Amino acid sequence: MLVRMQPYDERLTVPRSWWLIALTAGALLGVVLLPLGLVPMLAGLTGGTAAAGVALSAYGSARIRVTSGSLVAGAARIPLTALGEARVLDAEEALAWRTHRADARAHMLLRGYIPTALRVEVTDPEDPTPYLYLSTRSPERLASALAVASRSGQS
């Protein structure tokens, strides 16, 4: 029996309100450069806004994907065979796991603006990482995709 893998691909983009902050940063730089003239002011406005936009885009470019045989979380690529139970964390539990319950050895793909997360045990005895903490807007869907991918890999 062929089990079709449930695809999962999420980009952890920054909130829309942060883009307003980028525009404000550019405007402030423009105002600071205004005494130097119109051209430096426009250059500061454009350059400051562009630099802030690039920084926000880079920070929000982290992705979580379930591919055939592995979980890709940011720069980390973990084989599904090295993963154990996935636990969905609501906002309160996620806060606890990224603060007072956190383990310094854990791999954390953390975005503070995303309140929910998924905690996935690492079962590989060679890996000192006890678990993965993955900020995600859809923890149930990610857990389901991992479960389906793991089952289809064992078949």
Salt bridges, closest charged atoms under 4 A:
ASP9 OD2 - ARG63 NH2 2.26
GLU93 OE2 - ARG87 NH2 2.33
ASP103 OD2 - ARG105 NH2 2.90
